[in-house]
């Protein structure tokens, strides 16, 4: 099995950023880049990780990202895939 990076950024943005455009602006990325990661059409890269830290400076990397053992062909990140996220309270 391959290890892939998953994100909680889209869960955390509720209440902090009104829409994907505001989130992308805070991350210093284009809306299309952020959208593609959310939809699972683009993997998380260094720019996305740095942008997430900019947008959520009070959160640690472990709060924003986690490793998953799922196969890459099963890669999907988005609001409909919340079963893949663990709760952070």
HTML snippet that shows the backbone in 3Dmol.js (N, CA, C, O; Angstrom):
<script src="https://3Dmol.org/build/3Dmol-min.js"></script>
<div id="view" style="width:600px;height:400px;position:relative"></div>
<script>
const pdb = `
ATOM      1  N   UNK A   1       0.831  -1.196   0.000  1.00  0.00           N
ATOM      2  CA  UNK A   1       0.000   0.000   0.000  1.00  0.00           C
ATOM      3  C   UNK A   1       0.872   1.254   0.000  1.00  0.00           C
ATOM      4  O   UNK A   1       1.952   1.286   0.590  1.00  0.00           O
ATOM      5  N   UNK A   2       0.384   2.249  -0.658  1.00  0.00           N
ATOM      6  CA  UNK A   2       1.084   3.524  -0.702  1.00  0.00           C
ATOM      7  C   UNK A   2       0.558   4.444   0.386  1.00  0.00           C
ATOM      8  O   UNK A   2      -0.622   4.403   0.734  1.00  0.00           O
ATOM      9  N   UNK A   3       1.435   5.265   0.912  1.00  0.00           N
ATOM     10  CA  UNK A   3       1.033   6.283   1.886  1.00  0.00           C
ATOM     11  C   UNK A   3       0.747   7.564   1.118  1.00  0.00           C
ATOM     12  O   UNK A   3       1.534   7.974   0.264  1.00  0.00           O
ATOM     13  N   UNK A   4      -0.362   8.181   1.419  1.00  0.00           N
ATOM     14  CA  UNK A   4      -0.685   9.462   0.797  1.00  0.00           C
ATOM     15  C   UNK A   4      -1.025  10.472   1.881  1.00  0.00           C
ATOM     16  O   UNK A   4      -1.424  10.110   2.988  1.00  0.00           O
ATOM     17  N   UNK A   5      -0.863  11.730   1.546  1.00  0.00           N
ATOM     18  CA  UNK A   5      -1.181  12.807   2.477  1.00  0.00           C
ATOM     19  C   UNK A   5      -2.622  13.229   2.252  1.00  0.00           C
ATOM     20  O   UNK A   5      -3.038  13.479   1.121  1.00  0.00           O
ATOM     21  N   UNK A   6      -3.367  13.306   3.323  1.00  0.00           N
ATOM     22  CA  UNK A   6      -4.742  13.811   3.291  1.00  0.00           C
ATOM     23  C   UNK A   6      -4.775  15.104   4.109  1.00  0.00           C
ATOM     24  O   UNK A   6      -3.870  15.378   4.896  1.00  0.00           O
ATOM     25  N   UNK A   7      -5.833  15.891   3.909  1.00  0.00           N
ATOM     26  CA  UNK A   7      -5.911  17.177   4.600  1.00  0.00           C
ATOM     27  C   UNK A   7      -7.241  17.368   5.310  1.00  0.00           C
ATOM     28  O   UNK A   7      -8.266  16.817   4.910  1.00  0.00           O
ATOM     29  N   UNK A   8      -7.199  18.153   6.362  1.00  0.00           N
ATOM     30  CA  UNK A   8      -8.395  18.576   7.088  1.00  0.00           C
ATOM     31  C   UNK A   8      -8.710  20.044   6.813  1.00  0.00           C
ATOM     32  O   UNK A   8      -9.630  20.599   7.413  1.00  0.00           O
ATOM     33  N   UNK A   9      -7.969  20.670   5.926  1.00  0.00           N
ATOM     34  CA  UNK A   9      -8.108  22.099   5.633  1.00  0.00           C
ATOM     35  C   UNK A   9      -9.546  22.459   5.283  1.00  0.00           C
ATOM     36  O   UNK A   9     -10.052  23.490   5.725  1.00  0.00           O
ATOM     37  N   UNK A  10     -10.202  21.625   4.500  1.00  0.00           N
ATOM     38  CA  UNK A  10     -11.544  21.970   4.031  1.00  0.00           C
ATOM     39  C   UNK A  10     -12.580  21.866   5.143  1.00  0.00           C
ATOM     40  O   UNK A  10     -13.602  22.551   5.103  1.00  0.00           O
ATOM     41  N   UNK A  11     -12.327  21.026   6.122  1.00  0.00           N
ATOM     42  CA  UNK A  11     -13.193  20.982   7.302  1.00  0.00           C
ATOM     43  C   UNK A  11     -12.950  22.194   8.187  1.00  0.00           C
ATOM     44  O   UNK A  11     -13.894  22.776   8.722  1.00  0.00           O
ATOM     45  N   UNK A  12     -11.699  22.571   8.342  1.00  0.00           N
ATOM     46  CA  UNK A  12     -11.335  23.676   9.231  1.00  0.00           C
ATOM     47  C   UNK A  12     -11.731  25.035   8.686  1.00  0.00           C
ATOM     48  O   UNK A  12     -11.892  25.982   9.457  1.00  0.00           O
ATOM     49  N   UNK A  13     -11.890  25.154   7.388  1.00  0.00           N
ATOM     50  CA  UNK A  13     -12.175  26.468   6.809  1.00  0.00           C
ATOM     51  C   UNK A  13     -13.599  26.931   7.092  1.00  0.00           C
ATOM     52  O   UNK A  13     -13.882  28.125   6.998  1.00  0.00           O
ATOM     53  N   UNK A  14     -14.506  26.011   7.438  1.00  0.00           N
ATOM     54  CA  UNK A  14     -15.879  26.401   7.768  1.00  0.00           C
ATOM     55  C   UNK A  14     -15.871  27.360   8.955  1.00  0.00           C
ATOM     56  O   UNK A  14     -15.348  27.039  10.022  1.00  0.00           O
ATOM     57  N   UNK A  15     -16.448  28.522   8.759  1.00  0.00           N
ATOM     58  CA  UNK A  15     -16.497  29.526   9.809  1.00  0.00           C
ATOM     59  C   UNK A  15     -15.338  30.500   9.779  1.00  0.00           C
ATOM     60  O   UNK A  15     -15.451  31.618  10.280  1.00  0.00           O
ATOM     61  N   UNK A  16     -14.239  30.091   9.203  1.00  0.00           N
ATOM     62  CA  UNK A  16     -13.075  30.970   9.129  1.00  0.00           C
ATOM     63  C   UNK A  16     -12.994  31.680   7.779  1.00  0.00           C
ATOM     64  O   UNK A  16     -12.654  32.861   7.708  1.00  0.00           O
ATOM     65  N   UNK A  17     -13.307  30.953   6.721  1.00  0.00           N
ATOM     66  CA  UNK A  17     -13.311  31.508   5.363  1.00  0.00           C
ATOM     67  C   UNK A  17     -14.680  31.246   4.751  1.00  0.00           C
ATOM     68  O   UNK A  17     -15.211  30.141   4.855  1.00  0.00           O
ATOM     69  N   UNK A  18     -15.245  32.257   4.118  1.00  0.00           N
ATOM     70  CA  UNK A  18     -16.612  32.155   3.592  1.00  0.00           C
ATOM     71  C   UNK A  18     -16.728  31.252   2.373  1.00  0.00           C
ATOM     72  O   UNK A  18     -17.778  30.656   2.136  1.00  0.00           O
ATOM     73  N   UNK A  19     -15.661  31.151   1.608  1.00  0.00           N
ATOM     74  CA  UNK A  19     -15.734  30.356   0.383  1.00  0.00           C
ATOM     75  C   UNK A  19     -14.336  29.922  -0.038  1.00  0.00           C
ATOM     76  O   UNK A  19     -13.338  30.287   0.584  1.00  0.00           O
ATOM     77  N   UNK A  20     -14.288  29.152  -1.088  1.00  0.00           N
ATOM     78  CA  UNK A  20     -13.019  28.619  -1.585  1.00  0.00           C
ATOM     79  C   UNK A  20     -12.088  29.730  -2.055  1.00  0.00           C
ATOM     80  O   UNK A  20     -10.868  29.616  -1.941  1.00  0.00           O
ATOM     81  N   UNK A  21     -12.660  30.789  -2.577  1.00  0.00           N
ATOM     82  CA  UNK A  21     -11.863  31.923  -3.043  1.00  0.00           C
ATOM     83  C   UNK A  21     -11.111  32.585  -1.887  1.00  0.00           C
ATOM     84  O   UNK A  21      -9.927  32.898  -2.014  1.00  0.00           O
ATOM     85  N   UNK A  22     -11.792  32.797  -0.768  1.00  0.00           N
ATOM     86  CA  UNK A  22     -11.129  33.385   0.406  1.00  0.00           C
ATOM     87  C   UNK A  22     -10.043  32.461   0.939  1.00  0.00           C
ATOM     88  O   UNK A  22      -8.957  32.915   1.300  1.00  0.00           O
ATOM     89  N   UNK A  23     -10.333  31.179   0.987  1.00  0.00           N
ATOM     90  CA  UNK A  23      -9.341  30.207   1.450  1.00  0.00           C
ATOM     91  C   UNK A  23      -8.121  30.221   0.542  1.00  0.00           C
ATOM     92  O   UNK A  23      -6.990  30.276   1.025  1.00  0.00           O
ATOM     93  N   UNK A  24      -8.337  30.171  -0.756  1.00  0.00           N
ATOM     94  CA  UNK A  24      -7.228  30.176  -1.714  1.00  0.00           C
ATOM     95  C   UNK A  24      -6.391  31.442  -1.568  1.00  0.00           C
ATOM     96  O   UNK A  24      -5.162  31.383  -1.609  1.00  0.00           O
ATOM     97  N   UNK A  25      -7.047  32.578  -1.399  1.00  0.00           N
ATOM     98  CA  UNK A  25      -6.328  33.846  -1.223  1.00  0.00           C
ATOM     99  C   UNK A  25      -5.462  33.798   0.034  1.00  0.00           C
ATOM    100  O   UNK A  25      -4.305  34.216   0.006  1.00  0.00           O
ATOM    101  N   UNK A  26      -6.010  33.295   1.126  1.00  0.00           N
ATOM    102  CA  UNK A  26      -5.249  33.193   2.375  1.00  0.00           C
ATOM    103  C   UNK A  26      -4.069  32.233   2.236  1.00  0.00           C
ATOM    104  O   UNK A  26      -3.042  32.403   2.894  1.00  0.00           O
ATOM    105  N   UNK A  27      -4.218  31.232   1.384  1.00  0.00           N
ATOM    106  CA  UNK A  27      -3.158  30.251   1.168  1.00  0.00           C
ATOM    107  C   UNK A  27      -2.127  30.722   0.152  1.00  0.00           C
ATOM    108  O   UNK A  27      -1.056  30.128   0.029  1.00  0.00           O
ATOM    109  N   UNK A  28      -2.447  31.792  -0.579  1.00  0.00           N
ATOM    110  CA  UNK A  28      -1.540  32.269  -1.614  1.00  0.00           C
ATOM    111  C   UNK A  28      -1.549  31.385  -2.853  1.00  0.00           C
ATOM    112  O   UNK A  28      -0.559  31.318  -3.581  1.00  0.00           O
ATOM    113  N   UNK A  29      -2.668  30.710  -3.088  1.00  0.00           N
ATOM    114  CA  UNK A  29      -2.805  29.806  -4.227  1.00  0.00           C
ATOM    115  C   UNK A  29      -3.985  30.245  -5.082  1.00  0.00           C
ATOM    116  O   UNK A  29      -4.809  31.055  -4.656  1.00  0.00           O
ATOM    117  N   UNK A  30      -4.056  29.708  -6.282  1.00  0.00           N
ATOM    118  CA  UNK A  30      -5.214  29.999  -7.122  1.00  0.00           C
ATOM    119  C   UNK A  30      -6.399  29.157  -6.650  1.00  0.00           C
ATOM    120  O   UNK A  30      -6.230  28.096  -6.048  1.00  0.00           O
ATOM    121  N   UNK A  31      -7.577  29.648  -6.933  1.00  0.00           N
ATOM    122  CA  UNK A  31      -8.786  28.909  -6.571  1.00  0.00           C
ATOM    123  C   UNK A  31      -8.789  27.545  -7.255  1.00  0.00           C
ATOM    124  O   UNK A  31      -9.196  26.551  -6.655  1.00  0.00           O
ATOM    125  N   UNK A  32      -8.341  27.495  -8.496  1.00  0.00           N
ATOM    126  CA  UNK A  32      -8.347  26.219  -9.223  1.00  0.00           C
ATOM    127  C   UNK A  32      -7.412  25.197  -8.580  1.00  0.00           C
ATOM    128  O   UNK A  32      -7.727  24.008  -8.560  1.00  0.00           O
ATOM    129  N   UNK A  33      -6.270  25.639  -8.056  1.00  0.00           N
ATOM    130  CA  UNK A  33      -5.360  24.710  -7.378  1.00  0.00           C
ATOM    131  C   UNK A  33      -6.028  24.107  -6.146  1.00  0.00           C
ATOM    132  O   UNK A  33      -5.978  22.896  -5.931  1.00  0.00           O
ATOM    133  N   UNK A  34      -6.651  24.963  -5.345  1.00  0.00           N
ATOM    134  CA  UNK A  34      -7.301  24.502  -4.118  1.00  0.00           C
ATOM    135  C   UNK A  34      -8.493  23.607  -4.462  1.00  0.00           C
ATOM    136  O   UNK A  34      -8.706  22.577  -3.823  1.00  0.00           O
ATOM    137  N   UNK A  35      -9.256  24.001  -5.460  1.00  0.00           N
ATOM    138  CA  UNK A  35     -10.409  23.210  -5.894  1.00  0.00           C
ATOM    139  C   UNK A  35      -9.981  21.812  -6.336  1.00  0.00           C
ATOM    140  O   UNK A  35     -10.622  20.822  -5.983  1.00  0.00           O
ATOM    141  N   UNK A  36      -8.914  21.734  -7.098  1.00  0.00           N
ATOM    142  CA  UNK A  36      -8.446  20.432  -7.601  1.00  0.00           C
ATOM    143  C   UNK A  36      -8.008  19.512  -6.463  1.00  0.00           C
ATOM    144  O   UNK A  36      -8.248  18.306  -6.512  1.00  0.00           O
ATOM    145  N   UNK A  37      -7.370  20.077  -5.441  1.00  0.00           N
ATOM    146  CA  UNK A  37      -6.998  19.257  -4.282  1.00  0.00           C
ATOM    147  C   UNK A  37      -8.263  18.787  -3.573  1.00  0.00           C
ATOM    148  O   UNK A  37      -8.376  17.614  -3.216  1.00  0.00           O
ATOM    149  N   UNK A  38      -9.208  19.692  -3.369  1.00  0.00           N
ATOM    150  CA  UNK A  38     -10.452  19.330  -2.681  1.00  0.00           C
ATOM    151  C   UNK A  38     -11.191  18.212  -3.411  1.00  0.00           C
ATOM    152  O   UNK A  38     -11.750  17.316  -2.779  1.00  0.00           O
ATOM    153  N   UNK A  39     -11.192  18.265  -4.723  1.00  0.00           N
ATOM    154  CA  UNK A  39     -11.911  17.272  -5.521  1.00  0.00           C
ATOM    155  C   UNK A  39     -11.103  15.995  -5.765  1.00  0.00           C
ATOM    156  O   UNK A  39     -11.611  15.054  -6.375  1.00  0.00           O
ATOM    157  N   UNK A  40      -9.868  15.952  -5.302  1.00  0.00           N
ATOM    158  CA  UNK A  40      -9.038  14.771  -5.494  1.00  0.00           C
ATOM    159  C   UNK A  40      -8.409  14.678  -6.866  1.00  0.00           C
ATOM    160  O   UNK A  40      -7.904  13.622  -7.245  1.00  0.00           O
ATOM    161  N   UNK A  41      -8.433  15.766  -7.614  1.00  0.00           N
ATOM    162  CA  UNK A  41      -7.860  15.781  -8.961  1.00  0.00           C
ATOM    163  C   UNK A  41      -6.397  16.195  -8.951  1.00  0.00           C
ATOM    164  O   UNK A  41      -5.716  16.125  -9.974  1.00  0.00           O
ATOM    165  N   UNK A  42      -5.925  16.622  -7.806  1.00  0.00           N
ATOM    166  CA  UNK A  42      -4.533  17.043  -7.665  1.00  0.00           C
ATOM    167  C   UNK A  42      -4.068  16.596  -6.284  1.00  0.00           C
ATOM    168  O   UNK A  42      -4.805  16.711  -5.305  1.00  0.00           O
ATOM    169  N   UNK A  43      -2.856  16.093  -6.214  1.00  0.00           N
ATOM    170  CA  UNK A  43      -2.339  15.678  -4.916  1.00  0.00           C
ATOM    171  C   UNK A  43      -1.812  16.883  -4.146  1.00  0.00           C
ATOM    172  O   UNK A  43      -1.555  17.945  -4.713  1.00  0.00           O
ATOM    173  N   UNK A  44      -1.663  16.695  -2.877  1.00  0.00           N
ATOM    174  CA  UNK A  44      -1.149  17.753  -2.011  1.00  0.00           C
ATOM    175  C   UNK A  44       0.353  17.870  -2.242  1.00  0.00           C
ATOM    176  O   UNK A  44       1.080  16.878  -2.188  1.00  0.00           O
ATOM    177  N   UNK A  45       0.805  19.089  -2.500  1.00  0.00           N
ATOM    178  CA  UNK A  45       2.230  19.316  -2.741  1.00  0.00           C
ATOM    179  C   UNK A  45       2.773  20.334  -1.733  1.00  0.00           C
ATOM    180  O   UNK A  45       2.056  20.787  -0.841  1.00  0.00           O
ATOM    181  N   UNK A  46       4.032  20.677  -1.891  1.00  0.00           N
ATOM    182  CA  UNK A  46       4.697  21.588  -0.961  1.00  0.00           C
ATOM    183  C   UNK A  46       3.998  22.944  -0.900  1.00  0.00           C
ATOM    184  O   UNK A  46       3.829  23.498   0.186  1.00  0.00           O
ATOM    185  N   UNK A  47       3.595  23.482  -2.035  1.00  0.00           N
ATOM    186  CA  UNK A  47       2.918  24.782  -2.054  1.00  0.00           C
ATOM    187  C   UNK A  47       1.610  24.734  -1.273  1.00  0.00           C
ATOM    188  O   UNK A  47       1.275  25.677  -0.557  1.00  0.00           O
ATOM    189  N   UNK A  48       0.878  23.644  -1.411  1.00  0.00           N
ATOM    190  CA  UNK A  48      -0.386  23.516  -0.688  1.00  0.00           C
ATOM    191  C   UNK A  48      -0.135  23.437   0.816  1.00  0.00           C
ATOM    192  O   UNK A  48      -0.856  24.058   1.596  1.00  0.00           O
ATOM    193  N   UNK A  49       0.871  22.689   1.222  1.00  0.00           N
ATOM    194  CA  UNK A  49       1.194  22.554   2.645  1.00  0.00           C
ATOM    195  C   UNK A  49       1.597  23.905   3.231  1.00  0.00           C
ATOM    196  O   UNK A  49       1.124  24.283   4.303  1.00  0.00           O
ATOM    197  N   UNK A  50       2.462  24.629   2.540  1.00  0.00           N
ATOM    198  CA  UNK A  50       2.881  25.958   3.008  1.00  0.00           C
ATOM    199  C   UNK A  50       1.684  26.904   3.047  1.00  0.00           C
ATOM    200  O   UNK A  50       1.531  27.673   3.996  1.00  0.00           O
ATOM    201  N   UNK A  51       0.846  26.850   2.031  1.00  0.00           N
ATOM    202  CA  UNK A  51      -0.344  27.694   1.994  1.00  0.00           C
ATOM    203  C   UNK A  51      -1.304  27.391   3.127  1.00  0.00           C
ATOM    204  O   UNK A  51      -1.891  28.305   3.708  1.00  0.00           O
ATOM    205  N   UNK A  52      -1.469  26.124   3.445  1.00  0.00           N
ATOM    206  CA  UNK A  52      -2.354  25.739   4.547  1.00  0.00           C
ATOM    207  C   UNK A  52      -1.840  26.296   5.864  1.00  0.00           C
ATOM    208  O   UNK A  52      -2.621  26.756   6.698  1.00  0.00           O
ATOM    209  N   UNK A  53      -0.540  26.255   6.049  1.00  0.00           N
ATOM    210  CA  UNK A  53       0.048  26.792   7.280  1.00  0.00           C
ATOM    211  C   UNK A  53      -0.145  28.306   7.354  1.00  0.00           C
ATOM    212  O   UNK A  53      -0.358  28.850   8.437  1.00  0.00           O
ATOM    213  N   UNK A  54      -0.072  28.992   6.202  1.00  0.00           N
ATOM    214  CA  UNK A  54      -0.330  30.441   6.164  1.00  0.00           C
ATOM    215  C   UNK A  54      -1.781  30.748   6.523  1.00  0.00           C
ATOM    216  O   UNK A  54      -2.058  31.688   7.268  1.00  0.00           O
ATOM    217  N   UNK A  55      -2.693  29.960   5.996  1.00  0.00           N
ATOM    218  CA  UNK A  55      -4.120  30.196   6.219  1.00  0.00           C
ATOM    219  C   UNK A  55      -4.568  29.795   7.622  1.00  0.00           C
ATOM    220  O   UNK A  55      -5.554  30.323   8.136  1.00  0.00           O
ATOM    221  N   UNK A  56      -3.850  28.868   8.235  1.00  0.00           N
ATOM    222  CA  UNK A  56      -4.190  28.374   9.571  1.00  0.00           C
ATOM    223  C   UNK A  56      -2.943  28.382  10.457  1.00  0.00           C
ATOM    224  O   UNK A  56      -2.459  27.320  10.848  1.00  0.00           O
ATOM    225  N   UNK A  57      -2.422  29.564  10.775  1.00  0.00           N
ATOM    226  CA  UNK A  57      -1.155  29.646  11.510  1.00  0.00           C
ATOM    227  C   UNK A  57      -1.217  29.086  12.932  1.00  0.00           C
ATOM    228  O   UNK A  57      -0.182  28.743  13.504  1.00  0.00           O
ATOM    229  N   UNK A  58      -2.406  28.991  13.502  1.00  0.00           N
ATOM    230  CA  UNK A  58      -2.537  28.489  14.871  1.00  0.00           C
ATOM    231  C   UNK A  58      -2.607  26.968  14.943  1.00  0.00           C
ATOM    232  O   UNK A  58      -2.644  26.399  16.035  1.00  0.00           O
ATOM    233  N   UNK A  59      -2.626  26.315  13.800  1.00  0.00           N
ATOM    234  CA  UNK A  59      -2.708  24.856  13.749  1.00  0.00           C
ATOM    235  C   UNK A  59      -1.355  24.267  13.382  1.00  0.00           C
ATOM    236  O   UNK A  59      -0.599  24.844  12.600  1.00  0.00           O
ATOM    237  N   UNK A  60      -1.066  23.117  13.957  1.00  0.00           N
ATOM    238  CA  UNK A  60       0.151  22.401  13.607  1.00  0.00           C
ATOM    239  C   UNK A  60      -0.061  21.567  12.352  1.00  0.00           C
ATOM    240  O   UNK A  60      -1.194  21.370  11.913  1.00  0.00           O
ATOM    241  N   UNK A  61       1.019  21.084  11.784  1.00  0.00           N
ATOM    242  CA  UNK A  61       0.915  20.254  10.584  1.00  0.00           C
ATOM    243  C   UNK A  61       0.099  18.988  10.838  1.00  0.00           C
ATOM    244  O   UNK A  61      -0.610  18.516   9.948  1.00  0.00           O
ATOM    245  N   UNK A  62       0.197  18.437  12.049  1.00  0.00           N
ATOM    246  CA  UNK A  62      -0.583  17.246  12.382  1.00  0.00           C
ATOM    247  C   UNK A  62      -2.076  17.537  12.441  1.00  0.00           C
ATOM    248  O   UNK A  62      -2.893  16.633  12.260  1.00  0.00           O
ATOM    249  N   UNK A  63      -2.438  18.790  12.692  1.00  0.00           N
ATOM    250  CA  UNK A  63      -3.848  19.180  12.684  1.00  0.00           C
ATOM    251  C   UNK A  63      -4.358  19.359  11.258  1.00  0.00           C
ATOM    252  O   UNK A  63      -5.531  19.112  10.979  1.00  0.00           O
ATOM    253  N   UNK A  64      -3.490  19.781  10.371  1.00  0.00           N
ATOM    254  CA  UNK A  64      -3.870  20.103   8.995  1.00  0.00           C
ATOM    255  C   UNK A  64      -3.771  18.914   8.041  1.00  0.00           C
ATOM    256  O   UNK A  64      -4.498  18.845   7.050  1.00  0.00           O
ATOM    257  N   UNK A  65      -2.872  17.980   8.343  1.00  0.00           N
ATOM    258  CA  UNK A  65      -2.599  16.868   7.432  1.00  0.00           C
ATOM    259  C   UNK A  65      -2.407  15.574   8.205  1.00  0.00           C
ATOM    260  O   UNK A  65      -2.076  15.585   9.390  1.00  0.00           O
ATOM    261  N   UNK A  66      -2.617  14.471   7.523  1.00  0.00           N
ATOM    262  CA  UNK A  66      -2.334  13.162   8.093  1.00  0.00           C
ATOM    263  C   UNK A  66      -2.023  12.186   6.964  1.00  0.00           C
ATOM    264  O   UNK A  66      -2.392  12.409   5.811  1.00  0.00           O
ATOM    265  N   UNK A  67      -1.347  11.114   7.310  1.00  0.00           N
ATOM    266  CA  UNK A  67      -0.999  10.079   6.336  1.00  0.00           C
ATOM    267  C   UNK A  67      -2.087   9.021   6.311  1.00  0.00           C
ATOM    268  O   UNK A  67      -2.654   8.665   7.345  1.00  0.00           O
ATOM    269  N   UNK A  68      -2.366   8.530   5.128  1.00  0.00           N
ATOM    270  CA  UNK A  68      -3.392   7.513   4.948  1.00  0.00           C
ATOM    271  C   UNK A  68      -2.781   6.356   4.166  1.00  0.00           C
ATOM    272  O   UNK A  68      -1.981   6.568   3.254  1.00  0.00           O
ATOM    273  N   UNK A  69      -3.153   5.159   4.519  1.00  0.00           N
ATOM    274  CA  UNK A  69      -2.630   3.963   3.854  1.00  0.00           C
ATOM    275  C   UNK A  69      -3.424   3.554   2.635  1.00  0.00           C
ATOM    276  O   UNK A  69      -3.101   2.547   2.004  1.00  0.00           O
ATOM    277  N   UNK A  70      -4.459   4.309   2.283  1.00  0.00           N
ATOM    278  CA  UNK A  70      -5.275   3.963   1.118  1.00  0.00           C
ATOM    279  C   UNK A  70      -4.431   3.958  -0.141  1.00  0.00           C
ATOM    280  O   UNK A  70      -3.419   4.653  -0.234  1.00  0.00           O
ATOM    281  N   UNK A  71      -4.862   3.164  -1.103  1.00  0.00           N
ATOM    282  CA  UNK A  71      -4.181   3.148  -2.395  1.00  0.00           C
ATOM    283  C   UNK A  71      -4.405   4.467  -3.114  1.00  0.00           C
ATOM    284  O   UNK A  71      -5.439   5.109  -2.928  1.00  0.00           O
ATOM    285  N   UNK A  72      -3.462   4.869  -3.917  1.00  0.00           N
ATOM    286  CA  UNK A  72      -3.577   6.125  -4.654  1.00  0.00           C
ATOM    287  C   UNK A  72      -4.800   6.147  -5.563  1.00  0.00           C
ATOM    288  O   UNK A  72      -5.368   7.214  -5.791  1.00  0.00           O
ATOM    289  N   UNK A  73      -5.216   5.009  -6.082  1.00  0.00           N
ATOM    290  CA  UNK A  73      -6.384   4.988  -6.958  1.00  0.00           C
ATOM    291  C   UNK A  73      -7.664   5.317  -6.202  1.00  0.00           C
ATOM    292  O   UNK A  73      -8.668   5.693  -6.806  1.00  0.00           O
ATOM    293  N   UNK A  74      -7.627   5.174  -4.884  1.00  0.00           N
ATOM    294  CA  UNK A  74      -8.782   5.506  -4.057  1.00  0.00           C
ATOM    295  C   UNK A  74      -8.721   6.935  -3.555  1.00  0.00           C
ATOM    296  O   UNK A  74      -9.575   7.343  -2.768  1.00  0.00           O
ATOM    297  N   UNK A  75      -7.727   7.711  -3.992  1.00  0.00           N
ATOM    298  CA  UNK A  75      -7.505   9.067  -3.499  1.00  0.00           C
ATOM    299  C   UNK A  75      -8.708   9.949  -3.769  1.00  0.00           C
ATOM    300  O   UNK A  75      -9.112  10.137  -4.917  1.00  0.00           O
ATOM    301  N   UNK A  76      -9.275  10.486  -2.702  1.00  0.00           N
ATOM    302  CA  UNK A  76     -10.389  11.432  -2.842  1.00  0.00           C
ATOM    303  C   UNK A  76     -10.399  12.328  -1.620  1.00  0.00           C
ATOM    304  O   UNK A  76     -10.449  11.849  -0.487  1.00  0.00           O
ATOM    305  N   UNK A  77     -10.352  13.598  -1.849  1.00  0.00           N
ATOM    306  CA  UNK A  77     -10.424  14.570  -0.769  1.00  0.00           C
ATOM    307  C   UNK A  77     -11.592  15.473  -1.080  1.00  0.00           C
ATOM    308  O   UNK A  77     -11.737  15.947  -2.207  1.00  0.00           O
ATOM    309  N   UNK A  78     -12.407  15.708  -0.111  1.00  0.00           N
ATOM    310  CA  UNK A  78     -13.529  16.600  -0.350  1.00  0.00           C
ATOM    311  C   UNK A  78     -14.516  16.555   0.782  1.00  0.00           C
ATOM    312  O   UNK A  78     -14.365  15.785   1.731  1.00  0.00           O
ATOM    313  N   UNK A  79     -15.514  17.373   0.677  1.00  0.00           N
ATOM    314  CA  UNK A  79     -16.494  17.460   1.743  1.00  0.00           C
ATOM    315  C   UNK A  79     -17.325  16.192   1.862  1.00  0.00           C
ATOM    316  O   UNK A  79     -17.834  15.894   2.943  1.00  0.00           O
ATOM    317  N   UNK A  80     -17.473  15.443   0.783  1.00  0.00           N
ATOM    318  CA  UNK A  80     -18.267  14.219   0.842  1.00  0.00           C
ATOM    319  C   UNK A  80     -17.479  13.052   1.426  1.00  0.00           C
ATOM    320  O   UNK A  80     -18.064  12.008   1.716  1.00  0.00           O
ATOM    321  N   UNK A  81     -16.191  13.198   1.603  1.00  0.00           N
ATOM    322  CA  UNK A  81     -15.359  12.113   2.100  1.00  0.00           C
ATOM    323  C   UNK A  81     -14.985  12.259   3.554  1.00  0.00           C
ATOM    324  O   UNK A  81     -13.882  11.875   3.942  1.00  0.00           O
ATOM    325  N   UNK A  82     -15.864  12.799   4.366  1.00  0.00           N
ATOM    326  CA  UNK A  82     -15.511  13.062   5.760  1.00  0.00           C
ATOM    327  C   UNK A  82     -15.258  11.794   6.551  1.00  0.00           C
ATOM    328  O   UNK A  82     -14.648  11.856   7.619  1.00  0.00           O
ATOM    329  N   UNK A  83     -15.703  10.647   6.066  1.00  0.00           N
ATOM    330  CA  UNK A  83     -15.429   9.410   6.783  1.00  0.00           C
ATOM    331  C   UNK A  83     -13.939   9.119   6.831  1.00  0.00           C
ATOM    332  O   UNK A  83     -13.499   8.317   7.655  1.00  0.00           O
ATOM    333  N   UNK A  84     -13.153   9.750   5.971  1.00  0.00           N
ATOM    334  CA  UNK A  84     -11.713   9.534   5.929  1.00  0.00           C
ATOM    335  C   UNK A  84     -10.951  10.411   6.910  1.00  0.00           C
ATOM    336  O   UNK A  84      -9.737  10.266   7.054  1.00  0.00           O
ATOM    337  N   UNK A  85     -11.639  11.310   7.577  1.00  0.00           N
ATOM    338  CA  UNK A  85     -10.974  12.231   8.485  1.00  0.00           C
ATOM    339  C   UNK A  85     -11.203  11.811   9.925  1.00  0.00           C
ATOM    340  O   UNK A  85     -12.282  11.329  10.272  1.00  0.00           O
ATOM    341  N   UNK A  86     -10.206  11.989  10.750  1.00  0.00           N
ATOM    342  CA  UNK A  86     -10.439  11.739  12.165  1.00  0.00           C
ATOM    343  C   UNK A  86     -10.737  13.072  12.835  1.00  0.00           C
ATOM    344  O   UNK A  86     -10.275  14.118  12.379  1.00  0.00           O
ATOM    345  N   UNK A  87     -11.474  13.035  13.869  1.00  0.00           N
ATOM    346  CA  UNK A  87     -11.911  14.252  14.553  1.00  0.00           C
ATOM    347  C   UNK A  87     -10.751  14.888  15.299  1.00  0.00           C
ATOM    348  O   UNK A  87      -9.896  14.191  15.846  1.00  0.00           O
ATOM    349  N   UNK A  88     -10.728  16.210  15.318  1.00  0.00           N
ATOM    350  CA  UNK A  88      -9.726  16.925  16.107  1.00  0.00           C
ATOM    351  C   UNK A  88     -10.455  17.829  17.084  1.00  0.00           C
ATOM    352  O   UNK A  88     -10.972  18.882  16.709  1.00  0.00           O
ATOM    353  N   UNK A  89     -10.489  17.419  18.306  1.00  0.00           N
ATOM    354  CA  UNK A  89     -11.151  18.198  19.365  1.00  0.00           C
ATOM    355  C   UNK A  89     -10.172  18.556  20.436  1.00  0.00           C
ATOM    356  O   UNK A  89     -10.537  19.210  21.413  1.00  0.00           O
TER     357      UNK A  89
END
`;
const viewer = $3Dmol.createViewer("view");
viewer.addModel(pdb, "pdb");
viewer.setStyle({}, {cartoon: {color: "spectrum"}});
viewer.zoomTo();
viewer.render();
</script>
